[in-house]
Amino acid sequence: MDYLGFLLALVFVLVSVVLATILLKDRKTKFSKSIRELGYHVFGNPYYNKAKELEPAERERLVAVLKCARDYTINIDFKEAIEIAKCKKITNIELFIYSYYIINQVDASFSLEMLRKVAEILKQNADDAKLKEEQNSDSADKSKSDQKIRQNVETFARSWADQINADLKISYETALRYINDKKDFSQLVSLDIMAKNEGLDIEERPLINQIDEEGLKLIIYAMIRANSAGIFLDDESSYRINKVQNINEYKDAFKITTTLLKNLYKNYHRDVTRFTNAMIRAHNAQLWLNFSESDLYALSDDDFDNLISNLIKAKNSGITIDPKDLILHNVSGEQMNNLISAIIKAKAYGLSDQLNFNELMRYHVTTGSDVMKFVKSLRFIRENGLDLEITKDDLIEYSRPDADIYDCVQSMKIASELEATETENGITRRMVKKHFLEFGRVLETIKSIRKARKAGLSIDMVLAGKIIRSGKYSSLDEAISWALKPQVVEVKDCLTIVCKSGVQITPKINITVRGKMELIFVGYGLDILGKRINEAVVTKLESFDDHESILKNLSPISHEVLKMINEEEEKREIKTNPERATETQLNKYCAYQLLDVNIYDIIIGQNIKSELELRQAEIQSRKRIIQAEADRAKAEADLRIAMVQQYKDGTKPNFNELHKANLLNEKPKSIETGYEKDE
């Protein structure tokens, strides 16, 4: 049986070998037949033997390459076809050959090897994009990855054909480096064609090597817009013009160049689109921009845009400003807006004889004040006839960064009117000037003072200055509100008293007060007023027989306390001799006017009378105990003396007498009190 099994296994192996040989021979014969059908020689072809050594899948790809070449009538060397078949980066043979066909129609010098390198790079880019998409689920990154995947070999072929037809002269090395950096070559070609259609011949290599893909797109768009507006120069022409000495030729020197845009984008991270738009606006307004590129680099996008807008605004008003003056003094942002607006306003107000650009610039630099307020102040002075009261030099002297000079001249006008119509009003030009120099604003103070006086408050600028200087109130209006608006205050540390019935009570008191403006700093505060109220409340409550009566009469008591404190007394003048003032004067010279007193509750404490009676009984009891103990001690002493005397007389003492007298018991009791005495 073992011998028979061995024979069967041997037969199976031999049959398998024969079948494999037949199949292999059949496949090789089929491959050879396909090659011959495509017009290639099998015998005598030095590369056919290499083709037979390929993997079955690679031989199929080789046949596909040769077949596609025949379909598109392209002559492909057998050796090149083998290399393409072995390149696994080329996944779609038909698309690859078709792409080569597109290029071959316009550029016969472009080889299959060159296209193969492009295909390998594009495939690697696509693989990297897919991997990034898997690792990052963000929709924006996913869209970007899809865009990279769409950049296949056919897209490259069409872009290459377009640039050949447009005679852009982009070298293969430049294109290879561009796609190797994972950039969109088709976008580059589209931008170049667009630029060429606008009459621009762009040298891509300096930009490609230094600028990213997004920047390249923005720069080329900016160049196209600048060229359409007539403000673009190539670098060579710009260099030549900047070397001339003739000022008329130099007017054309400041234009947009490729180098300028590249530096702005790469080195200074500027928005080249916004910059170009601003330059076009300046050109359309016929502005002469004569500052250097270094000046440009020092400005931000906002500063440059704002500069152009203000220069155009000034030019439209017939005012010519050299931008170098603004840049030299570092005027930008809101300061520039105010300065240009002030120059325009000065001309509109007819103040050109007093003010010009240089004077306003000097005022801004030396004082740091708002030039618009300065211009408005001069106009106000002229219109209101205050030329004798305050001059331009006075304004410059009074100006500083934290002061509003326009506020000052308005206040001077009000003070002049009040001095002419009122006497002893407390608001004079001298006080206005003093207040302004100290606080920087005075008009609001004057308005507050006049408002307070209409409400019946006594206040002048001296007191107003003290209030502002003290910092006790956030504003003068807050202090005036304190004097006008009543406020309810809880009296702290109320005293505890005992009424006639002996019950201990503590009142809870709140008061309604209003500030006295004339005594805001010299008057007594709420602490002293609270003590005075405590004194009056205690005086009234001590007169009641019991706490029930107090509870029933809280409202009348409160009214009597208010009357007691507010009643007028003929006393010495506390202002002239405050150290001799008595407590009854405290309310009269308190910083608060007492409007109401409200004893709204009392807290019932101990009954002091009952407590005292109980303690008195205890004291009497202790006195009786002490007296009984003293009597007992005296009786015991008398007995012991008698016993000693009996010993001396030779008589035996009678101890039974001591026991009868309860003097030797452990707990003897007092005959008089009956209380037990502890040893």
C-alpha positions as CSV (number, residue, x, y, z in Angstrom):
1,M,0.0,0.0,0.0
2,D,2.9,2.4,0.7
3,Y,4.4,1.7,-2.7
4,L,1.1,2.4,-4.4
5,G,0.7,5.7,-2.6
6,F,4.2,6.8,-3.6
7,L,3.4,6.1,-7.2
8,L,0.2,8.1,-7.1
9,A,2.0,11.2,-5.6
10,L,4.7,11.0,-8.2
11,V,2.2,10.9,-11.0
12,F,0.4,13.9,-9.5
13,V,3.6,16.0,-9.4
14,L,4.5,15.1,-13.0
15,V,1.1,16.1,-14.2
16,S,1.3,19.4,-12.4
17,V,4.6,20.2,-13.9
18,V,3.4,19.4,-17.4
19,L,0.3,21.5,-17.0
20,A,2.3,24.5,-15.7
21,T,4.8,24.2,-18.5
22,I,2.0,24.1,-21.0
23,L,0.2,27.1,-19.5
24,L,3.4,29.2,-19.2
25,K,4.3,28.5,-22.7
26,D,0.8,29.4,-23.8
27,R,1.0,32.8,-21.9
28,K,4.4,33.6,-23.4
29,T,3.1,32.7,-26.7
30,K,0.2,35.0,-26.1
31,F,2.4,37.8,-25.0
32,S,4.7,37.4,-28.0
33,K,1.7,37.3,-30.3
34,S,0.4,40.6,-28.8
35,I,3.8,42.3,-29.3
36,R,3.9,41.2,-32.9
37,E,0.4,42.4,-33.5
38,L,1.4,45.8,-32.3
39,G,4.1,46.0,-35.0
40,Y,7.2,45.1,-32.9
41,H,9.7,42.4,-33.8
42,V,10.1,39.6,-31.3
43,F,13.1,37.9,-32.8
44,G,16.2,40.1,-33.0
45,N,14.7,42.7,-30.6
46,P,17.3,43.1,-27.8
47,Y,14.7,44.4,-25.3
48,Y,12.2,41.6,-25.9
49,N,14.0,39.2,-23.6
50,K,14.0,41.8,-20.9
51,A,10.2,42.2,-21.5
52,K,9.7,38.4,-21.0
53,E,11.3,38.7,-17.6
54,L,8.7,41.1,-16.4
55,E,6.0,40.2,-14.0
56,P,2.7,39.1,-15.6
57,A,1.0,42.4,-14.5
58,E,3.9,44.4,-15.9
59,R,3.8,42.6,-19.2
60,E,0.1,43.5,-19.4
61,R,1.0,47.1,-18.7
62,L,3.6,47.0,-21.4
63,V,1.1,45.8,-24.0
64,A,-1.3,48.5,-22.9
65,V,1.5,51.2,-23.3
66,L,2.3,50.0,-26.9
67,K,-1.4,49.7,-27.8
68,C,-2.2,53.3,-26.5
69,A,0.9,54.6,-28.4
70,R,-0.4,53.0,-31.6
71,D,-3.9,54.4,-31.0
72,Y,-2.5,57.9,-30.6
73,T,0.0,57.4,-33.4
74,I,2.9,58.1,-31.1
75,N,6.3,56.5,-31.7
76,I,7.5,55.0,-28.4
77,D,10.8,53.2,-28.1
78,F,10.4,49.6,-26.7
79,K,12.9,50.4,-24.0
80,E,10.9,53.5,-22.9
81,A,7.7,51.4,-22.9
82,I,9.3,48.8,-20.6
83,E,10.3,51.6,-18.1
84,I,6.8,53.0,-18.1
85,A,5.3,49.5,-17.6
86,K,7.6,49.0,-14.6
87,C,6.7,52.4,-13.0
88,K,4.1,51.6,-10.4
89,K,3.5,55.4,-9.8
90,I,1.7,55.4,-13.2
91,T,-1.7,53.9,-12.3
92,N,-3.6,54.9,-15.5
93,I,-1.6,53.9,-18.6
94,E,-4.1,55.3,-21.1
95,L,-4.3,58.7,-19.3
96,F,-0.5,58.9,-19.2
97,I,-0.1,58.2,-22.9
98,Y,-2.9,60.6,-23.8
99,S,-1.1,63.3,-21.7
100,Y,2.1,62.6,-23.6
101,Y,0.1,62.9,-26.8
102,I,-1.2,66.4,-25.8
103,I,2.4,67.6,-25.1
104,N,3.8,65.9,-28.2
105,Q,1.5,67.9,-30.4
106,V,3.1,71.2,-29.4
107,D,6.5,70.2,-28.0
108,A,8.4,67.4,-29.7
109,S,11.4,67.8,-27.4
110,F,9.4,66.7,-24.3
111,S,10.3,63.1,-23.7
112,L,8.4,60.2,-22.1
113,E,11.1,60.1,-19.4
114,M,10.4,63.8,-18.5
115,L,6.6,63.1,-18.3
116,R,7.3,60.0,-16.2
117,K,9.2,62.1,-13.6
118,V,6.2,64.5,-13.5
119,A,3.8,61.6,-13.1
120,E,5.8,60.2,-10.2
121,I,5.8,63.5,-8.4
122,L,2.1,64.1,-8.9
123,K,1.2,60.6,-7.7
124,Q,3.3,61.1,-4.6
125,N,1.6,64.5,-4.0
126,A,-1.8,62.8,-4.3
127,D,-0.8,60.0,-1.8
128,D,0.4,62.6,0.7
129,A,-2.8,64.6,0.3
130,K,-5.0,61.5,0.9
131,L,-3.0,60.6,4.0
132,K,-3.4,64.1,5.3
133,E,-7.1,64.0,4.6
134,E,-7.4,60.8,6.7
135,Q,-5.5,62.3,9.6
136,N,-7.4,65.6,9.5
137,S,-11.1,65.7,9.3
138,D,-11.3,69.5,8.9
139,S,-13.4,70.4,5.9
140,A,-11.0,73.2,4.7
141,D,-8.0,70.8,4.7
142,K,-10.1,68.1,3.0
143,S,-11.0,70.6,0.2
144,K,-7.4,71.5,-0.2
145,S,-6.4,67.8,-0.4
146,D,-9.0,67.2,-3.1
147,Q,-7.5,70.1,-5.1
148,K,-4.1,68.5,-4.9
149,I,-5.5,65.1,-6.1
150,R,-7.1,66.7,-9.1
151,Q,-3.6,67.9,-10.3
152,N,-3.0,64.8,-12.3
153,V,-0.7,64.2,-15.3
154,E,-3.3,65.3,-17.8
155,T,-3.8,68.6,-16.1
156,F,0.0,69.2,-16.2
157,A,0.1,68.2,-19.9
158,R,-2.6,70.7,-20.8
159,S,-0.9,73.4,-18.8
160,W,2.4,72.7,-20.4
161,A,0.8,72.8,-23.9
162,D,-0.9,76.1,-23.0
163,Q,2.4,77.7,-21.9
164,I,4.1,76.5,-25.1
165,N,1.4,78.0,-27.2
166,A,1.5,81.2,-25.2
167,D,5.3,81.3,-25.5
168,L,5.8,81.7,-21.8
169,K,9.2,80.1,-21.9
170,I,8.8,78.2,-18.6
171,S,11.6,75.7,-18.3
172,Y,11.1,72.1,-17.5
173,E,13.3,72.4,-14.4
174,T,11.2,75.3,-13.1
175,A,7.9,73.4,-13.7
176,L,9.4,70.3,-12.0
177,R,10.5,72.3,-9.0
178,Y,7.1,73.9,-8.8
179,I,5.1,70.7,-8.7
180,N,7.7,69.1,-6.4
181,D,6.8,71.9,-3.9
182,K,3.2,70.7,-4.2
183,K,2.1,73.8,-6.0
184,D,-0.5,74.1,-8.7
185,F,1.3,74.4,-12.0
186,S,-1.9,75.0,-13.9
187,Q,-2.6,78.1,-11.8
188,L,0.9,79.4,-12.5
189,V,0.3,79.0,-16.3
190,S,-3.1,80.6,-16.1
191,L,-1.7,83.6,-14.2
192,D,1.2,84.0,-16.6
193,I,-1.1,83.9,-19.6
194,M,-3.4,86.4,-18.0
195,A,-0.5,88.7,-17.3
196,K,0.9,88.3,-20.9
197,N,-2.5,89.2,-22.3
198,E,-2.3,92.4,-20.3
199,G,1.1,93.2,-21.8
200,L,3.2,91.9,-18.9
201,D,6.2,89.6,-19.4
202,I,6.8,88.0,-16.0
203,E,10.1,86.3,-15.0
204,E,8.7,83.5,-12.8
205,R,11.9,82.0,-11.3
206,P,12.7,84.8,-8.7
207,L,9.1,84.7,-7.5
208,I,8.8,80.9,-7.5
209,N,11.9,80.5,-5.5
210,Q,11.0,83.0,-2.8
211,I,7.2,83.3,-2.7
212,D,4.5,80.8,-1.7
213,E,1.7,79.8,-4.0
214,E,-0.9,82.2,-2.5
215,G,1.6,85.1,-2.5
216,L,2.5,84.4,-6.2
217,K,-1.2,84.6,-7.1
218,L,-1.7,87.9,-5.2
219,I,1.4,89.5,-6.6
220,I,0.6,88.7,-10.2
221,Y,-3.0,89.9,-9.8
222,A,-1.6,93.1,-8.3
223,M,0.9,93.5,-11.1
224,I,-2.0,93.1,-13.7
225,R,-4.1,95.7,-11.9
226,A,-1.2,98.1,-11.6
227,N,-0.3,97.7,-15.2
228,S,-3.9,98.3,-16.3
229,A,-3.9,101.5,-14.2
230,G,-0.6,102.6,-15.7
231,I,1.5,102.5,-12.5
232,F,3.6,99.4,-13.1
233,L,7.3,99.4,-14.0
234,D,9.6,96.4,-14.6
235,D,12.5,96.3,-12.2
236,E,15.1,97.4,-14.9
237,S,13.1,100.5,-15.9
238,S,12.5,101.4,-12.2
239,Y,16.2,101.2,-11.4
240,R,17.1,103.4,-14.3
241,I,14.5,106.1,-13.5
242,N,15.5,106.2,-9.8
243,K,19.1,107.1,-10.8
244,V,18.1,110.3,-12.7
245,Q,18.6,113.7,-11.2
246,N,15.8,115.5,-13.2
247,I,12.9,116.1,-10.8
248,N,10.4,116.0,-13.6
249,E,11.5,112.5,-14.6
250,Y,11.6,111.5,-10.9
251,K,7.8,112.0,-10.6
252,D,7.3,108.8,-12.5
253,A,9.8,106.9,-10.3
254,F,7.4,105.8,-7.6
255,K,5.5,103.1,-9.2
256,I,4.7,99.4,-8.5
257,T,7.5,96.9,-9.4
258,T,7.8,93.2,-9.0
259,T,10.6,93.6,-6.4
260,L,8.5,96.1,-4.4
261,L,5.5,93.7,-4.2
262,K,7.7,90.7,-3.4
263,N,9.4,92.6,-0.5
264,L,6.1,93.9,0.8
265,Y,4.6,90.4,0.8
266,K,7.5,88.3,2.0
267,N,9.5,90.5,4.3
268,Y,6.8,92.8,5.7
269,H,3.7,90.6,5.5
270,R,1.7,93.3,3.8
271,D,-1.5,93.0,1.8
272,V,-0.3,93.6,-1.7
273,T,-3.9,93.8,-3.1
274,R,-4.8,96.6,-0.6
275,F,-1.5,98.4,-1.3
276,T,-2.1,98.3,-5.1
277,N,-5.6,99.6,-4.7
278,A,-4.3,102.5,-2.6
279,M,-1.6,103.3,-5.2
280,I,-4.3,103.2,-8.0
281,R,-6.4,105.7,-6.0
282,A,-3.4,107.9,-5.5
283,H,-2.6,107.8,-9.2
284,N,-6.2,108.5,-10.2
285,A,-6.2,111.5,-7.9
286,Q,-2.9,112.7,-9.5
287,L,-0.9,112.6,-6.2
288,W,2.8,113.0,-6.4
289,L,4.2,110.3,-4.0
290,N,7.9,111.1,-3.7
291,F,8.9,109.0,-0.6
292,S,11.2,106.0,-0.8
293,E,10.5,102.3,-0.6
294,S,12.0,102.3,2.9
295,D,9.2,104.7,4.0
296,L,6.7,102.2,2.6
297,Y,8.2,99.3,4.5
298,A,7.9,101.3,7.8
299,L,4.1,101.8,7.3
300,S,1.4,99.2,8.0
301,D,-1.5,98.5,5.6
302,D,-3.8,100.7,7.7
303,D,-1.3,103.5,7.9
304,F,-0.6,103.6,4.1
305,D,-4.3,103.3,3.2
306,N,-5.1,106.1,5.7
307,L,-2.2,108.3,4.3
308,I,-3.4,108.0,0.8
309,S,-7.0,108.8,1.8
310,N,-6.0,111.9,3.7
311,L,-3.7,113.2,1.0
312,I,-6.5,112.8,-1.5
313,K,-8.9,114.6,0.9
314,A,-6.4,117.5,1.3
315,K,-5.8,117.7,-2.5
316,N,-9.5,117.9,-3.1
317,S,-9.6,120.9,-0.8
318,G,-6.8,122.6,-2.6
319,I,-4.1,121.8,0.0
320,T,-0.8,120.2,-1.0
321,I,1.0,118.1,1.6
322,D,4.3,116.4,1.4
323,P,3.8,112.9,2.7
324,K,7.4,112.8,3.9
325,D,6.5,115.4,6.6
326,L,3.8,113.1,8.0
327,I,6.1,110.1,8.0
328,L,9.0,112.1,9.4
329,H,6.9,113.1,12.5
330,N,5.4,109.6,12.8
331,V,1.9,110.9,12.4
332,S,-0.5,108.0,11.7
333,G,-3.9,106.6,12.4
334,E,-6.4,108.9,14.1
335,Q,-3.8,111.6,14.6
336,M,-3.3,111.9,10.9
337,N,-7.0,112.1,10.3
338,N,-7.4,114.9,12.9
339,L,-4.4,116.8,11.5
340,I,-5.6,116.7,7.8
341,S,-9.1,117.5,8.9
342,A,-7.9,120.4,11.0
343,I,-5.9,121.8,8.0
344,I,-9.0,121.5,5.8
345,K,-11.2,123.1,8.5
346,A,-8.7,126.0,9.0
347,K,-9.0,126.8,5.3
348,A,-12.8,126.5,5.4
349,Y,-13.0,128.8,8.5
350,G,-10.8,131.4,6.8
351,L,-7.9,130.9,9.2
352,S,-5.2,130.3,6.6
353,D,-3.7,133.6,7.5
354,Q,-3.1,132.4,11.1
355,L,-2.6,128.7,10.5
356,N,-0.8,126.6,7.9
357,F,0.3,123.0,7.7
358,N,3.7,123.6,9.3
359,E,2.2,125.5,12.2
360,L,-0.4,122.8,12.9
361,M,2.3,120.2,12.7
362,R,4.5,122.1,15.1
363,Y,1.5,122.5,17.5
364,H,0.8,118.8,17.4
365,V,4.4,117.8,17.9
366,T,5.2,120.3,20.8
367,T,1.9,120.1,22.7
368,G,0.5,116.7,21.9
369,S,-3.0,118.2,21.9
370,D,-5.9,117.8,19.5
371,V,-5.2,120.1,16.5
372,M,-8.9,120.1,15.5
373,K,-9.8,121.5,19.0
374,F,-7.1,124.1,18.4
375,V,-8.6,125.2,15.1
376,K,-12.1,125.3,16.5
377,S,-10.9,127.4,19.5
378,L,-9.4,130.0,17.2
379,R,-12.6,130.2,15.2
380,F,-14.6,130.5,18.4
381,I,-12.4,133.3,19.7
382,R,-12.8,135.2,16.4
383,E,-16.5,134.8,16.2
384,N,-17.2,135.8,19.8
385,G,-14.8,138.7,20.0
386,L,-12.5,137.1,22.6
387,D,-9.3,138.2,20.9
388,L,-8.4,140.5,23.8
389,E,-9.2,137.8,26.4
390,I,-7.2,135.0,25.0
391,T,-4.8,134.9,22.1
392,K,-3.3,132.1,19.9
393,D,-0.2,132.2,22.0
394,D,-2.3,131.7,25.1
395,L,-3.9,128.7,23.5
396,I,-0.5,127.2,22.8
397,E,0.6,127.9,26.3
398,Y,-2.5,126.3,27.9
399,S,-2.5,123.2,25.6
400,R,-1.3,119.8,26.8
401,P,-2.4,116.3,25.9
402,D,-4.9,115.9,28.7
403,A,-6.6,119.3,28.3
404,D,-9.4,120.4,26.0
405,I,-8.6,123.8,24.8
406,Y,-12.0,124.3,23.1
407,D,-13.6,123.7,26.5
408,C,-11.5,126.5,27.9
409,V,-12.5,129.2,25.4
410,Q,-16.2,128.2,25.7
411,S,-15.9,128.7,29.5
412,M,-14.1,132.0,29.1
413,K,-17.1,133.3,27.1
414,I,-19.6,132.2,29.8
415,A,-17.4,133.8,32.5
416,S,-17.3,137.0,30.6
417,E,-21.0,137.1,30.2
418,L,-21.6,136.3,33.9
419,E,-19.1,139.0,35.0
420,A,-21.0,141.5,32.9
421,T,-24.4,140.6,34.2
422,E,-24.0,139.2,37.7
423,T,-22.0,140.2,40.8
424,E,-20.4,137.8,43.3
425,N,-21.3,134.9,41.1
426,G,-18.1,133.0,41.9
427,I,-17.3,132.4,38.2
428,T,-14.7,134.7,36.8
429,R,-12.3,134.5,33.9
430,R,-9.4,134.3,36.3
431,M,-10.9,131.4,38.2
432,V,-11.8,129.7,34.8
433,K,-8.2,129.9,33.7
434,K,-6.9,128.6,37.1
435,H,-9.4,125.7,37.1
436,F,-8.6,124.8,33.5
437,L,-4.8,124.8,34.1
438,E,-5.3,122.5,37.1
439,F,-8.0,120.1,35.9
440,G,-8.0,120.5,32.1
441,R,-11.8,120.8,31.8
442,V,-13.9,123.6,33.2
443,L,-17.1,123.9,31.1
444,E,-18.7,120.9,32.7
445,T,-17.8,122.3,36.1
446,I,-19.5,125.6,35.3
447,K,-22.7,123.9,34.1
448,S,-22.8,121.8,37.3
449,I,-22.4,124.9,39.5
450,R,-25.2,126.7,37.7
451,K,-27.4,123.7,37.9
452,A,-26.7,123.4,41.7
453,R,-27.5,127.0,42.3
454,K,-30.8,126.7,40.6
455,A,-31.6,123.9,43.0
456,G,-30.7,126.2,46.0
457,L,-27.2,124.9,46.7
458,S,-24.4,127.2,47.8
459,I,-21.4,126.4,45.7
460,D,-18.6,128.3,43.8
461,M,-15.6,127.3,41.7
462,V,-13.3,127.2,44.7
463,L,-15.5,124.6,46.4
464,A,-16.0,122.8,43.1
465,G,-12.2,122.6,42.7
466,K,-11.8,121.2,46.3
467,I,-14.4,118.5,45.6
468,I,-12.7,117.4,42.3
469,R,-9.3,117.5,43.9
470,S,-10.3,115.4,46.9
471,G,-11.2,112.5,44.8
472,K,-14.0,111.6,47.2
473,Y,-16.5,111.7,44.4
474,S,-16.1,110.5,40.9
475,S,-17.5,113.8,39.5
476,L,-18.9,117.1,40.7
477,D,-22.4,116.1,39.7
478,E,-22.1,113.1,42.1
479,A,-21.4,115.5,44.9
480,I,-24.3,117.7,43.9
481,S,-26.5,114.7,43.8
482,W,-25.4,113.8,47.3
483,A,-26.6,117.3,48.5
484,L,-29.9,117.1,46.6
485,K,-31.0,113.5,47.0
486,P,-32.1,112.3,50.5
487,Q,-30.6,109.0,51.6
488,V,-31.6,106.5,54.3
489,V,-28.8,105.5,56.7
490,E,-28.8,102.9,59.4
491,V,-27.5,104.2,62.8
492,K,-24.7,101.9,64.0
493,D,-23.8,100.9,67.5
494,C,-27.2,101.7,69.1
495,L,-27.0,102.0,72.9
496,T,-28.8,99.5,75.2
497,I,-31.0,101.0,77.9
498,V,-33.1,99.8,80.9
499,C,-36.6,101.2,81.2
500,K,-38.3,101.8,84.7
501,S,-39.8,98.3,84.7
502,G,-36.3,96.9,84.6
503,V,-36.4,95.4,81.1
504,Q,-33.3,95.8,79.0
505,I,-34.1,97.1,75.4
506,T,-31.9,98.0,72.3
507,P,-33.5,100.2,69.7
508,K,-33.0,99.8,65.9
509,I,-32.8,103.2,64.2
510,N,-32.5,104.5,60.7
511,I,-32.4,108.1,59.6
512,T,-33.1,110.1,56.5
513,V,-30.4,112.7,55.7
514,R,-29.3,115.0,52.9
515,G,-25.9,116.5,52.4
516,K,-25.1,120.1,53.1
517,M,-22.9,121.4,50.2
518,E,-21.4,124.3,52.2
519,L,-20.2,121.9,54.9
520,I,-19.1,119.0,52.6
521,F,-15.6,119.1,54.0
522,V,-15.7,121.1,57.3
523,G,-18.9,119.6,58.7
524,Y,-19.2,116.6,61.1
525,G,-20.0,113.2,59.6
526,L,-22.6,110.5,60.2
527,D,-20.6,109.0,63.0
528,I,-21.0,112.1,65.2
529,L,-24.6,112.5,64.1
530,G,-25.3,108.9,65.1
531,K,-24.0,109.5,68.6
532,R,-26.1,112.5,69.0
533,I,-29.2,110.6,67.9
534,N,-28.3,107.7,70.3
535,E,-28.1,110.3,73.1
536,A,-31.5,111.7,72.3
537,V,-33.1,108.3,71.9
538,V,-31.8,107.1,75.3
539,T,-33.0,110.2,77.0
540,K,-36.6,109.6,75.7
541,L,-36.7,105.9,76.3
542,E,-35.5,106.0,79.9
543,S,-38.6,108.0,80.8
544,F,-41.0,105.2,80.0
545,D,-42.3,102.9,82.8
546,D,-42.2,99.7,80.8
547,H,-41.2,98.3,77.4
548,E,-44.8,97.7,76.3
549,S,-45.4,101.5,76.3
550,I,-42.3,102.0,74.2
551,L,-43.5,99.5,71.6
552,K,-46.8,101.2,71.4
553,N,-45.3,104.7,70.9
554,L,-42.3,104.2,68.5
555,S,-43.6,106.7,65.9
556,P,-44.2,109.5,68.5
557,I,-40.9,108.8,70.1
558,S,-39.1,109.1,66.7
559,H,-40.9,112.4,66.0
560,E,-39.9,113.8,69.4
561,V,-36.2,112.7,68.9
562,L,-36.2,114.5,65.5
563,K,-37.6,117.7,67.1
564,M,-35.2,117.5,70.0
565,I,-32.2,117.4,67.7
566,N,-33.4,120.0,65.2
567,E,-34.6,122.6,67.8
568,E,-32.6,125.9,67.5
569,E,-30.4,127.0,70.4
570,E,-28.5,130.2,70.9
571,K,-24.9,129.0,71.1
572,R,-21.5,130.3,70.2
573,E,-20.4,130.3,66.5
574,I,-18.7,127.0,66.0
575,K,-16.8,128.2,62.9
576,T,-15.0,130.9,64.8
577,N,-14.4,128.9,67.9
578,P,-14.9,125.2,67.2
579,E,-12.9,123.9,70.2
580,R,-15.5,125.5,72.6
581,A,-18.5,124.0,70.9
582,T,-20.9,121.8,72.8
583,E,-22.5,118.5,71.7
584,T,-25.9,120.3,71.3
585,Q,-24.3,122.2,68.4
586,L,-23.3,119.1,66.5
587,N,-26.4,118.8,64.4
588,K,-26.3,122.5,63.4
589,Y,-22.8,122.1,62.1
590,C,-23.1,118.6,60.7
591,A,-22.4,117.9,57.0
592,Y,-25.8,116.3,56.8
593,Q,-29.3,117.7,57.2
594,L,-31.4,115.4,59.4
595,L,-34.8,115.0,57.7
596,D,-36.3,112.1,59.6
597,V,-35.7,109.7,62.5
598,N,-37.3,106.2,62.5
599,I,-37.1,103.9,65.5
600,Y,-38.5,100.9,63.6
601,D,-37.9,98.1,66.1
602,I,-36.5,97.3,69.6
603,I,-34.8,94.2,70.8
604,I,-36.0,93.0,74.2
605,G,-33.2,91.8,76.6
606,Q,-33.1,90.7,80.2
607,N,-35.4,91.9,83.0
608,I,-32.8,93.6,85.1
609,K,-35.3,94.3,88.1
610,S,-36.2,90.6,88.6
611,E,-32.5,89.7,88.3
612,L,-31.6,92.2,90.9
613,E,-34.3,91.0,93.3
614,L,-33.2,87.4,93.0
615,R,-29.6,88.3,93.6
616,Q,-30.6,90.3,96.7
617,A,-32.5,87.3,98.2
618,E,-29.4,85.2,97.7
619,I,-27.2,87.8,99.4
620,Q,-29.6,87.9,102.4
621,S,-29.6,84.1,102.7
622,R,-25.8,84.0,102.6
623,K,-25.7,86.7,105.3
624,R,-27.9,84.6,107.6
625,I,-25.8,81.5,107.1
626,I,-22.6,83.4,107.9
627,Q,-24.2,84.8,111.1
628,A,-25.3,81.3,112.3
629,E,-21.9,79.9,111.6
630,A,-20.4,82.7,113.7
631,D,-22.8,81.9,116.6
632,R,-21.9,78.2,116.5
633,A,-18.2,78.9,116.4
634,K,-18.6,81.1,119.5
635,A,-20.5,78.5,121.5
636,E,-18.0,75.8,120.6
637,A,-15.2,78.0,121.7
638,D,-16.9,78.7,125.1
639,L,-17.3,75.0,125.7
640,R,-13.7,74.2,124.9
641,I,-12.6,77.0,127.3
642,A,-14.7,75.4,130.0
643,M,-13.2,72.0,129.4
644,V,-9.7,73.4,129.6
645,Q,-10.6,75.1,132.9
646,Q,-12.0,71.7,134.3
647,Y,-8.6,70.1,133.4
648,K,-6.8,72.8,135.3
649,D,-9.1,72.4,138.3
650,G,-8.5,68.7,138.3
651,T,-12.1,67.9,137.3
652,K,-12.9,65.4,134.5
653,P,-14.7,67.1,131.6
654,N,-18.2,65.9,130.7
655,F,-18.1,65.0,127.0
656,N,-21.8,64.2,126.9
657,E,-22.4,67.9,127.3
658,L,-20.6,68.5,124.0
659,H,-22.6,65.9,122.2
660,K,-25.8,67.3,123.6
661,A,-24.7,70.6,122.2
662,N,-24.3,68.9,118.7
663,L,-20.7,70.2,118.6
664,L,-19.1,66.8,117.8
665,N,-21.5,65.5,115.1
666,E,-20.2,65.1,111.5
667,K,-22.9,67.4,110.2
668,P,-24.0,69.6,113.0
669,K,-27.1,71.7,112.4
670,S,-27.6,75.2,113.5
671,I,-30.3,75.5,116.1
672,E,-31.3,78.9,114.7
673,T,-31.3,78.1,110.9
674,G,-31.6,74.4,110.6
675,Y,-29.1,74.4,107.6
676,E,-26.5,71.6,107.4
677,K,-22.9,72.8,107.6
678,D,-20.2,71.1,105.4
679,E,-16.9,70.2,107.0
